[in-house]
Amino acid sequence: MNALEIRGLSKKLGGKSKTAGAFYLENIDLTLPSGCIMGLVGENGAGKSTTIKLILDMLRRDSGSVLIFGRDITNNGSELKEDIGVVLDEVGIPDCLTSGQVGKIMRNTYKNWSDEAYAGYLKKLSIPPDKQFREYSRGMKMKLGIAIAMSHDPKLLILDEATSGLDPVVRDEVVQMLADFTRDENHSVLVSSHIVSDLEKVCDYIAFLHNGKLLLCEE
């Protein structure tokens, strides 16, 4: 079964027309097979984040279909959230929380949450357990987001600019984590990035967005 199937996905945002500042995501078709990593590339404003928000049903699509493991997330969101790990370009953690407190909250959020896995990722990514989120650098915030996303045994990871703000050494560690994750054929990754060198190391497929249009999707 494919991890993700997108057919005819379209969305208009903003003004009344392109000349009036509207953005159009037009007729996107993508297929991500299980066990694979797909890189979603394109310049800022190409539609990468919009596509990811539509996949996650954070935006309502104008037309088209999105199937995750053969199910539409609009009708199966509560079930599918257990199977999806998400890191967006802004990690939405309250400023007053520490990573240790976040772990306690997530333990009651996901059925498959693993305290052991979470502690392992915090150590691997050098995330302090007692520092408040407001004191984190952007790179550290992204690392915490990755640790959370991978600690509830998801089958699909969706990452939006997850390596942005990380130094080259940590970026390499994250890329290796994604490669290790997909050694299990039931695991898949969709990762958007403008750092093409990161994607070259790990991706099985590349999808290129430009001005809201999918120009190519190739192995």
SEKOL-166139 format. One record per residue (C-alpha): residue number from 1; residue in three letters; z, y, x. Coordinates in steps of 0.02 Angstrom, whole numbers, always signed. Layout:
REM SEKOL-166139
<node><nuro>NUM</nuro><vexlo>ALA</vexlo><w>Z</w><v>Y</v><u>X</u></node>
...
***
This chain:
REM SEKOL-166139
<node><nuro>1</nuro><vexlo>MET</vexlo><w>+0</w><v>+0</v><u>+0</u></node>
<node><nuro>2</nuro><vexlo>ASN</vexlo><w>-38</w><v>+176</v><u>+59</u></node>
<node><nuro>3</nuro><vexlo>ALA</vexlo><w>+112</w><v>+288</v><u>+92</u></node>
<node><nuro>4</nuro><vexlo>LEU</vexlo><w>+22</w><v>+441</v><u>+24</u></node>
<node><nuro>5</nuro><vexlo>GLU</vexlo><w>-135</w><v>+467</v><u>-80</u></node>
<node><nuro>6</nuro><vexlo>ILE</vexlo><w>-195</w><v>+642</v><u>-126</u></node>
<node><nuro>7</nuro><vexlo>ARG</vexlo><w>-346</w><v>+667</v><u>-237</u></node>
<node><nuro>8</nuro><vexlo>GLY</vexlo><w>-422</w><v>+834</v><u>-292</u></node>
<node><nuro>9</nuro><vexlo>LEU</vexlo><w>-264</w><v>+932</v><u>-254</u></node>
<node><nuro>10</nuro><vexlo>SER</vexlo><w>-285</w><v>+1117</v><u>-295</u></node>
<node><nuro>11</nuro><vexlo>LYS</vexlo><w>-170</w><v>+1267</v><u>-309</u></node>
<node><nuro>12</nuro><vexlo>LYS</vexlo><w>-195</w><v>+1455</v><u>-329</u></node>
<node><nuro>13</nuro><vexlo>LEU</vexlo><w>-60</w><v>+1572</v><u>-262</u></node>
<node><nuro>14</nuro><vexlo>GLY</vexlo><w>-44</w><v>+1760</v><u>-264</u></node>
<node><nuro>15</nuro><vexlo>GLY</vexlo><w>-168</w><v>+1886</v><u>-336</u></node>
<node><nuro>16</nuro><vexlo>LYS</vexlo><w>-303</w><v>+1869</v><u>-468</u></node>
<node><nuro>17</nuro><vexlo>SER</vexlo><w>-442</w><v>+1834</v><u>-342</u></node>
<node><nuro>18</nuro><vexlo>LYS</vexlo><w>-470</w><v>+1809</v><u>-156</u></node>
<node><nuro>19</nuro><vexlo>THR</vexlo><w>-516</w><v>+1991</v><u>-138</u></node>
<node><nuro>20</nuro><vexlo>ALA</vexlo><w>-352</w><v>+2036</v><u>-224</u></node>
<node><nuro>21</nuro><vexlo>GLY</vexlo><w>-249</w><v>+1931</v><u>-103</u></node>
<node><nuro>22</nuro><vexlo>ALA</vexlo><w>-250</w><v>+1762</v><u>-191</u></node>
<node><nuro>23</nuro><vexlo>PHE</vexlo><w>-243</w><v>+1602</v><u>-90</u></node>
<node><nuro>24</nuro><vexlo>TYR</vexlo><w>-334</w><v>+1447</v><u>-148</u></node>
<node><nuro>25</nuro><vexlo>LEU</vexlo><w>-297</w><v>+1270</v><u>-92</u></node>
<node><nuro>26</nuro><vexlo>GLU</vexlo><w>-454</w><v>+1180</v><u>-147</u></node>
<node><nuro>27</nuro><vexlo>ASN</vexlo><w>-490</w><v>+998</v><u>-186</u></node>
<node><nuro>28</nuro><vexlo>ILE</vexlo><w>-387</w><v>+914</v><u>-51</u></node>
<node><nuro>29</nuro><vexlo>ASP</vexlo><w>-414</w><v>+726</v><u>-28</u></node>
<node><nuro>30</nuro><vexlo>LEU</vexlo><w>-302</w><v>+633</v><u>+96</u></node>
<node><nuro>31</nuro><vexlo>THR</vexlo><w>-245</w><v>+453</v><u>+121</u></node>
<node><nuro>32</nuro><vexlo>LEU</vexlo><w>-103</w><v>+405</v><u>+238</u></node>
<node><nuro>33</nuro><vexlo>PRO</vexlo><w>-90</w><v>+216</v><u>+262</u></node>
<node><nuro>34</nuro><vexlo>SER</vexlo><w>+80</w><v>+137</v><u>+286</u></node>
<node><nuro>35</nuro><vexlo>GLY</vexlo><w>+134</w><v>+122</v><u>+467</u></node>
<node><nuro>36</nuro><vexlo>CYS</vexlo><w>+32</w><v>+272</v><u>+524</u></node>
<node><nuro>37</nuro><vexlo>ILE</vexlo><w>+61</w><v>+451</v><u>+579</u></node>
<node><nuro>38</nuro><vexlo>MET</vexlo><w>-51</w><v>+591</v><u>+514</u></node>
<node><nuro>39</nuro><vexlo>GLY</vexlo><w>-54</w><v>+762</v><u>+593</u></node>
<node><nuro>40</nuro><vexlo>LEU</vexlo><w>-92</w><v>+910</v><u>+480</u></node>
<node><nuro>41</nuro><vexlo>VAL</vexlo><w>-163</w><v>+1052</v><u>+584</u></node>
<node><nuro>42</nuro><vexlo>GLY</vexlo><w>-229</w><v>+1226</v><u>+550</u></node>
<node><nuro>43</nuro><vexlo>GLU</vexlo><w>-193</w><v>+1408</v><u>+586</u></node>
<node><nuro>44</nuro><vexlo>ASN</vexlo><w>-50</w><v>+1502</v><u>+504</u></node>
<node><nuro>45</nuro><vexlo>GLY</vexlo><w>-96</w><v>+1527</v><u>+322</u></node>
<node><nuro>46</nuro><vexlo>ALA</vexlo><w>-217</w><v>+1380</v><u>+318</u></node>
<node><nuro>47</nuro><vexlo>GLY</vexlo><w>-118</w><v>+1293</v><u>+181</u></node>
<node><nuro>48</nuro><vexlo>LYS</vexlo><w>-13</w><v>+1165</v><u>+276</u></node>
<node><nuro>49</nuro><vexlo>SER</vexlo><w>+155</w><v>+1215</v><u>+202</u></node>
<node><nuro>50</nuro><vexlo>THR</vexlo><w>+79</w><v>+1237</v><u>+29</u></node>
<node><nuro>51</nuro><vexlo>THR</vexlo><w>+8</w><v>+1061</v><u>+37</u></node>
<node><nuro>52</nuro><vexlo>ILE</vexlo><w>+177</w><v>+990</v><u>+89</u></node>
<node><nuro>53</nuro><vexlo>LYS</vexlo><w>+269</w><v>+1083</v><u>-50</u></node>
<node><nuro>54</nuro><vexlo>LEU</vexlo><w>+143</w><v>+1016</v><u>-177</u></node>
<node><nuro>55</nuro><vexlo>ILE</vexlo><w>+168</w><v>+839</v><u>-111</u></node>
<node><nuro>56</nuro><vexlo>LEU</vexlo><w>+356</w><v>+859</v><u>-134</u></node>
<node><nuro>57</nuro><vexlo>ASP</vexlo><w>+335</w><v>+938</v><u>-307</u></node>
<node><nuro>58</nuro><vexlo>MET</vexlo><w>+417</w><v>+1099</v><u>-246</u></node>
<node><nuro>59</nuro><vexlo>LEU</vexlo><w>+263</w><v>+1187</v><u>-314</u></node>
<node><nuro>60</nuro><vexlo>ARG</vexlo><w>+173</w><v>+1138</v><u>-474</u></node>
<node><nuro>61</nuro><vexlo>ARG</vexlo><w>-5</w><v>+1087</v><u>-437</u></node>
<node><nuro>62</nuro><vexlo>ASP</vexlo><w>-148</w><v>+1162</v><u>-538</u></node>
<node><nuro>63</nuro><vexlo>SER</vexlo><w>-248</w><v>+1001</v><u>-532</u></node>
<node><nuro>64</nuro><vexlo>GLY</vexlo><w>-263</w><v>+837</v><u>-439</u></node>
<node><nuro>65</nuro><vexlo>SER</vexlo><w>-145</w><v>+692</v><u>-407</u></node>
<node><nuro>66</nuro><vexlo>VAL</vexlo><w>-14</w><v>+649</v><u>-275</u></node>
<node><nuro>67</nuro><vexlo>LEU</vexlo><w>+45</w><v>+469</v><u>-261</u></node>
<node><nuro>68</nuro><vexlo>ILE</vexlo><w>+186</w><v>+418</v><u>-143</u></node>
<node><nuro>69</nuro><vexlo>PHE</vexlo><w>+192</w><v>+229</v><u>-125</u></node>
<node><nuro>70</nuro><vexlo>GLY</vexlo><w>+84</w><v>+220</v><u>-281</u></node>
<node><nuro>71</nuro><vexlo>ARG</vexlo><w>+200</w><v>+329</v><u>-387</u></node>
<node><nuro>72</nuro><vexlo>ASP</vexlo><w>+186</w><v>+510</v><u>-444</u></node>
<node><nuro>73</nuro><vexlo>ILE</vexlo><w>+335</w><v>+607</v><u>-379</u></node>
<node><nuro>74</nuro><vexlo>THR</vexlo><w>+335</w><v>+719</v><u>-534</u></node>
<node><nuro>75</nuro><vexlo>ASN</vexlo><w>+389</w><v>+572</v><u>-640</u></node>
<node><nuro>76</nuro><vexlo>ASN</vexlo><w>+486</w><v>+474</v><u>-507</u></node>
<node><nuro>77</nuro><vexlo>GLY</vexlo><w>+570</w><v>+608</v><u>-403</u></node>
<node><nuro>78</nuro><vexlo>SER</vexlo><w>+748</w><v>+540</v><u>-407</u></node>
<node><nuro>79</nuro><vexlo>GLU</vexlo><w>+691</w><v>+367</v><u>-352</u></node>
<node><nuro>80</nuro><vexlo>LEU</vexlo><w>+568</w><v>+426</v><u>-221</u></node>
<node><nuro>81</nuro><vexlo>LYS</vexlo><w>+692</w><v>+546</v><u>-137</u></node>
<node><nuro>82</nuro><vexlo>GLU</vexlo><w>+777</w><v>+393</v><u>-63</u></node>
<node><nuro>83</nuro><vexlo>ASP</vexlo><w>+614</w><v>+344</v><u>+22</u></node>
<node><nuro>84</nuro><vexlo>ILE</vexlo><w>+566</w><v>+516</v><u>+90</u></node>
<node><nuro>85</nuro><vexlo>GLY</vexlo><w>+641</w><v>+610</v><u>+238</u></node>
<node><nuro>86</nuro><vexlo>VAL</vexlo><w>+595</w><v>+794</v><u>+241</u></node>
<node><nuro>87</nuro><vexlo>VAL</vexlo><w>+606</w><v>+931</v><u>+373</u></node>
<node><nuro>88</nuro><vexlo>LEU</vexlo><w>+535</w><v>+1098</v><u>+316</u></node>
<node><nuro>89</nuro><vexlo>ASP</vexlo><w>+503</w><v>+1250</v><u>+426</u></node>
<node><nuro>90</nuro><vexlo>GLU</vexlo><w>+668</w><v>+1322</v><u>+362</u></node>
<node><nuro>91</nuro><vexlo>VAL</vexlo><w>+813</w><v>+1199</v><u>+361</u></node>
<node><nuro>92</nuro><vexlo>GLY</vexlo><w>+916</w><v>+1240</v><u>+206</u></node>
<node><nuro>93</nuro><vexlo>ILE</vexlo><w>+1095</w><v>+1210</v><u>+264</u></node>
<node><nuro>94</nuro><vexlo>PRO</vexlo><w>+1237</w><v>+1329</v><u>+212</u></node>
<node><nuro>95</nuro><vexlo>ASP</vexlo><w>+1286</w><v>+1437</v><u>+361</u></node>
<node><nuro>96</nuro><vexlo>CYS</vexlo><w>+1470</w><v>+1390</v><u>+354</u></node>
<node><nuro>97</nuro><vexlo>LEU</vexlo><w>+1444</w><v>+1201</v><u>+375</u></node>
<node><nuro>98</nuro><vexlo>THR</vexlo><w>+1457</w><v>+1101</v><u>+535</u></node>
<node><nuro>99</nuro><vexlo>SER</vexlo><w>+1348</w><v>+949</v><u>+569</u></node>
<node><nuro>100</nuro><vexlo>GLY</vexlo><w>+1501</w><v>+839</v><u>+539</u></node>
<node><nuro>101</nuro><vexlo>GLN</vexlo><w>+1527</w><v>+915</v><u>+366</u></node>
<node><nuro>102</nuro><vexlo>VAL</vexlo><w>+1341</w><v>+897</v><u>+328</u></node>
<node><nuro>103</nuro><vexlo>GLY</vexlo><w>+1354</w><v>+711</v><u>+364</u></node>
<node><nuro>104</nuro><vexlo>LYS</vexlo><w>+1495</w><v>+692</v><u>+238</u></node>
<node><nuro>105</nuro><vexlo>ILE</vexlo><w>+1390</w><v>+779</v><u>+104</u></node>
<node><nuro>106</nuro><vexlo>MET</vexlo><w>+1235</w><v>+674</v><u>+140</u></node>
<node><nuro>107</nuro><vexlo>ARG</vexlo><w>+1339</w><v>+515</v><u>+131</u></node>
<node><nuro>108</nuro><vexlo>ASN</vexlo><w>+1362</w><v>+553</v><u>-54</u></node>
<node><nuro>109</nuro><vexlo>THR</vexlo><w>+1181</w><v>+608</v><u>-78</u></node>
<node><nuro>110</nuro><vexlo>TYR</vexlo><w>+1082</w><v>+458</v><u>-14</u></node>
<node><nuro>111</nuro><vexlo>LYS</vexlo><w>+1120</w><v>+277</v><u>-57</u></node>
<node><nuro>112</nuro><vexlo>ASN</vexlo><w>+1056</w><v>+217</v><u>+112</u></node>
<node><nuro>113</nuro><vexlo>TRP</vexlo><w>+1141</w><v>+351</v><u>+218</u></node>
<node><nuro>114</nuro><vexlo>SER</vexlo><w>+1201</w><v>+283</v><u>+386</u></node>
<node><nuro>115</nuro><vexlo>ASP</vexlo><w>+1346</w><v>+372</v><u>+472</u></node>
<node><nuro>116</nuro><vexlo>GLU</vexlo><w>+1310</w><v>+269</v><u>+628</u></node>
<node><nuro>117</nuro><vexlo>ALA</vexlo><w>+1127</w><v>+320</v><u>+634</u></node>
<node><nuro>118</nuro><vexlo>TYR</vexlo><w>+1172</w><v>+503</v><u>+603</u></node>
<node><nuro>119</nuro><vexlo>ALA</vexlo><w>+1301</w><v>+504</v><u>+742</u></node>
<node><nuro>120</nuro><vexlo>GLY</vexlo><w>+1172</w><v>+425</v><u>+857</u></node>
<node><nuro>121</nuro><vexlo>TYR</vexlo><w>+1042</w><v>+559</v><u>+820</u></node>
<node><nuro>122</nuro><vexlo>LEU</vexlo><w>+1170</w><v>+699</v><u>+843</u></node>
<node><nuro>123</nuro><vexlo>LYS</vexlo><w>+1210</w><v>+630</v><u>+1014</u></node>
<node><nuro>124</nuro><vexlo>LYS</vexlo><w>+1029</w><v>+598</v><u>+1061</u></node>
<node><nuro>125</nuro><vexlo>LEU</vexlo><w>+977</w><v>+775</v><u>+1010</u></node>
<node><nuro>126</nuro><vexlo>SER</vexlo><w>+1133</w><v>+857</v><u>+1086</u></node>
<node><nuro>127</nuro><vexlo>ILE</vexlo><w>+1193</w><v>+932</v><u>+921</u></node>
<node><nuro>128</nuro><vexlo>PRO</vexlo><w>+1376</w><v>+987</v><u>+927</u></node>
<node><nuro>129</nuro><vexlo>PRO</vexlo><w>+1481</w><v>+914</v><u>+784</u></node>
<node><nuro>130</nuro><vexlo>ASP</vexlo><w>+1597</w><v>+1064</v><u>+761</u></node>
<node><nuro>131</nuro><vexlo>LYS</vexlo><w>+1482</w><v>+1215</v><u>+778</u></node>
<node><nuro>132</nuro><vexlo>GLN</vexlo><w>+1439</w><v>+1308</v><u>+617</u></node>
<node><nuro>133</nuro><vexlo>PHE</vexlo><w>+1257</w><v>+1311</v><u>+564</u></node>
<node><nuro>134</nuro><vexlo>ARG</vexlo><w>+1251</w><v>+1503</v><u>+573</u></node>
<node><nuro>135</nuro><vexlo>GLU</vexlo><w>+1277</w><v>+1488</v><u>+761</u></node>
<node><nuro>136</nuro><vexlo>TYR</vexlo><w>+1130</w><v>+1371</v><u>+788</u></node>
<node><nuro>137</nuro><vexlo>SER</vexlo><w>+969</w><v>+1424</v><u>+872</u></node>
<node><nuro>138</nuro><vexlo>ARG</vexlo><w>+807</w><v>+1391</v><u>+777</u></node>
<node><nuro>139</nuro><vexlo>GLY</vexlo><w>+775</w><v>+1240</v><u>+886</u></node>
<node><nuro>140</nuro><vexlo>MET</vexlo><w>+947</w><v>+1168</v><u>+852</u></node>
<node><nuro>141</nuro><vexlo>LYS</vexlo><w>+924</w><v>+1195</v><u>+665</u></node>
<node><nuro>142</nuro><vexlo>MET</vexlo><w>+762</w><v>+1095</v><u>+671</u></node>
<node><nuro>143</nuro><vexlo>LYS</vexlo><w>+848</w><v>+956</v><u>+769</u></node>
<node><nuro>144</nuro><vexlo>LEU</vexlo><w>+985</w><v>+944</v><u>+638</u></node>
<node><nuro>145</nuro><vexlo>GLY</vexlo><w>+852</w><v>+935</v><u>+502</u></node>
<node><nuro>146</nuro><vexlo>ILE</vexlo><w>+768</w><v>+791</v><u>+594</u></node>
<node><nuro>147</nuro><vexlo>ALA</vexlo><w>+934</w><v>+699</v><u>+615</u></node>
<node><nuro>148</nuro><vexlo>ILE</vexlo><w>+968</w><v>+715</v><u>+427</u></node>
<node><nuro>149</nuro><vexlo>ALA</vexlo><w>+793</w><v>+660</v><u>+379</u></node>
<node><nuro>150</nuro><vexlo>MET</vexlo><w>+799</w><v>+503</v><u>+485</u></node>
<node><nuro>151</nuro><vexlo>SER</vexlo><w>+976</w><v>+447</v><u>+441</u></node>
<node><nuro>152</nuro><vexlo>HIS</vexlo><w>+948</w><v>+380</v><u>+266</u></node>
<node><nuro>153</nuro><vexlo>ASP</vexlo><w>+817</w><v>+250</v><u>+313</u></node>
<node><nuro>154</nuro><vexlo>PRO</vexlo><w>+665</w><v>+337</v><u>+235</u></node>
<node><nuro>155</nuro><vexlo>LYS</vexlo><w>+496</w><v>+252</v><u>+226</u></node>
<node><nuro>156</nuro><vexlo>LEU</vexlo><w>+399</w><v>+416</v><u>+236</u></node>
<node><nuro>157</nuro><vexlo>LEU</vexlo><w>+442</w><v>+563</v><u>+347</u></node>
<node><nuro>158</nuro><vexlo>ILE</vexlo><w>+366</w><v>+732</v><u>+303</u></node>
<node><nuro>159</nuro><vexlo>LEU</vexlo><w>+390</w><v>+866</v><u>+435</u></node>
<node><nuro>160</nuro><vexlo>ASP</vexlo><w>+328</w><v>+1045</v><u>+426</u></node>
<node><nuro>161</nuro><vexlo>GLU</vexlo><w>+319</w><v>+1124</v><u>+600</u></node>
<node><nuro>162</nuro><vexlo>ALA</vexlo><w>+464</w><v>+1014</v><u>+653</u></node>
<node><nuro>163</nuro><vexlo>THR</vexlo><w>+434</w><v>+1041</v><u>+839</u></node>
<node><nuro>164</nuro><vexlo>SER</vexlo><w>+422</w><v>+1230</v><u>+823</u></node>
<node><nuro>165</nuro><vexlo>GLY</vexlo><w>+559</w><v>+1317</v><u>+922</u></node>
<node><nuro>166</nuro><vexlo>LEU</vexlo><w>+600</w><v>+1164</v><u>+1027</u></node>
<node><nuro>167</nuro><vexlo>ASP</vexlo><w>+585</w><v>+1163</v><u>+1215</u></node>
<node><nuro>168</nuro><vexlo>PRO</vexlo><w>+454</w><v>+1044</v><u>+1290</u></node>
<node><nuro>169</nuro><vexlo>VAL</vexlo><w>+580</w><v>+910</v><u>+1340</u></node>
<node><nuro>170</nuro><vexlo>VAL</vexlo><w>+656</w><v>+900</v><u>+1165</u></node>
<node><nuro>171</nuro><vexlo>ARG</vexlo><w>+482</w><v>+906</v><u>+1086</u></node>
<node><nuro>172</nuro><vexlo>ASP</vexlo><w>+436</w><v>+752</v><u>+1187</u></node>
<node><nuro>173</nuro><vexlo>GLU</vexlo><w>+595</w><v>+666</v><u>+1127</u></node>
<node><nuro>174</nuro><vexlo>VAL</vexlo><w>+554</w><v>+705</v><u>+946</u></node>
<node><nuro>175</nuro><vexlo>VAL</vexlo><w>+374</w><v>+644</v><u>+966</u></node>
<node><nuro>176</nuro><vexlo>GLN</vexlo><w>+441</w><v>+482</v><u>+1041</u></node>
<node><nuro>177</nuro><vexlo>MET</vexlo><w>+562</w><v>+464</v><u>+894</u></node>
<node><nuro>178</nuro><vexlo>LEU</vexlo><w>+415</w><v>+475</v><u>+774</u></node>
<node><nuro>179</nuro><vexlo>ALA</vexlo><w>+320</w><v>+343</v><u>+873</u></node>
<node><nuro>180</nuro><vexlo>ASP</vexlo><w>+473</w><v>+228</v><u>+871</u></node>
<node><nuro>181</nuro><vexlo>PHE</vexlo><w>+494</w><v>+259</v><u>+683</u></node>
<node><nuro>182</nuro><vexlo>THR</vexlo><w>+320</w><v>+194</v><u>+643</u></node>
<node><nuro>183</nuro><vexlo>ARG</vexlo><w>+339</w><v>+35</v><u>+743</u></node>
<node><nuro>184</nuro><vexlo>ASP</vexlo><w>+400</w><v>-30</v><u>+576</u></node>
<node><nuro>185</nuro><vexlo>GLU</vexlo><w>+239</w><v>-50</v><u>+475</u></node>
<node><nuro>186</nuro><vexlo>ASN</vexlo><w>+330</w><v>+7</v><u>+318</u></node>
<node><nuro>187</nuro><vexlo>HIS</vexlo><w>+361</w><v>+178</v><u>+395</u></node>
<node><nuro>188</nuro><vexlo>SER</vexlo><w>+240</w><v>+325</v><u>+393</u></node>
<node><nuro>189</nuro><vexlo>VAL</vexlo><w>+241</w><v>+506</v><u>+449</u></node>
<node><nuro>190</nuro><vexlo>LEU</vexlo><w>+151</w><v>+664</v><u>+392</u></node>
<node><nuro>191</nuro><vexlo>VAL</vexlo><w>+183</w><v>+804</v><u>+518</u></node>
<node><nuro>192</nuro><vexlo>SER</vexlo><w>+110</w><v>+978</v><u>+517</u></node>
<node><nuro>193</nuro><vexlo>SER</vexlo><w>+104</w><v>+1075</v><u>+680</u></node>
<node><nuro>194</nuro><vexlo>HIS</vexlo><w>+7</w><v>+1208</v><u>+773</u></node>
<node><nuro>195</nuro><vexlo>ILE</vexlo><w>+54</w><v>+1123</v><u>+938</u></node>
<node><nuro>196</nuro><vexlo>VAL</vexlo><w>-96</w><v>+1007</v><u>+949</u></node>
<node><nuro>197</nuro><vexlo>SER</vexlo><w>-40</w><v>+929</v><u>+1113</u></node>
<node><nuro>198</nuro><vexlo>ASP</vexlo><w>+112</w><v>+854</v><u>+1024</u></node>
<node><nuro>199</nuro><vexlo>LEU</vexlo><w>+2</w><v>+775</v><u>+891</u></node>
<node><nuro>200</nuro><vexlo>GLU</vexlo><w>-122</w><v>+707</v><u>+1017</u></node>
<node><nuro>201</nuro><vexlo>LYS</vexlo><w>+16</w><v>+599</v><u>+1091</u></node>
<node><nuro>202</nuro><vexlo>VAL</vexlo><w>+66</w><v>+511</v><u>+932</u></node>
<node><nuro>203</nuro><vexlo>CYS</vexlo><w>-51</w><v>+531</v><u>+782</u></node>
<node><nuro>204</nuro><vexlo>ASP</vexlo><w>-164</w><v>+397</v><u>+709</u></node>
<node><nuro>205</nuro><vexlo>TYR</vexlo><w>-253</w><v>+523</v><u>+596</u></node>
<node><nuro>206</nuro><vexlo>ILE</vexlo><w>-287</w><v>+709</v><u>+604</u></node>
<node><nuro>207</nuro><vexlo>ALA</vexlo><w>-319</w><v>+818</v><u>+451</u></node>
<node><nuro>208</nuro><vexlo>PHE</vexlo><w>-383</w><v>+995</v><u>+483</u></node>
<node><nuro>209</nuro><vexlo>LEU</vexlo><w>-354</w><v>+1132</v><u>+355</u></node>
<node><nuro>210</nuro><vexlo>HIS</vexlo><w>-439</w><v>+1302</v><u>+362</u></node>
<node><nuro>211</nuro><vexlo>ASN</vexlo><w>-424</w><v>+1438</v><u>+230</u></node>
<node><nuro>212</nuro><vexlo>GLY</vexlo><w>-360</w><v>+1313</v><u>+101</u></node>
<node><nuro>213</nuro><vexlo>LYS</vexlo><w>-501</w><v>+1188</v><u>+129</u></node>
<node><nuro>214</nuro><vexlo>LEU</vexlo><w>-493</w><v>+1018</v><u>+213</u></node>
<node><nuro>215</nuro><vexlo>LEU</vexlo><w>-628</w><v>+1022</v><u>+346</u></node>
<node><nuro>216</nuro><vexlo>LEU</vexlo><w>-598</w><v>+847</v><u>+413</u></node>
<node><nuro>217</nuro><vexlo>CYS</vexlo><w>-482</w><v>+698</v><u>+404</u></node>
<node><nuro>218</nuro><vexlo>GLU</vexlo><w>-522</w><v>+569</v><u>+537</u></node>
<node><nuro>219</nuro><vexlo>GLU</vexlo><w>-442</w><v>+430</v><u>+640</u></node>
***
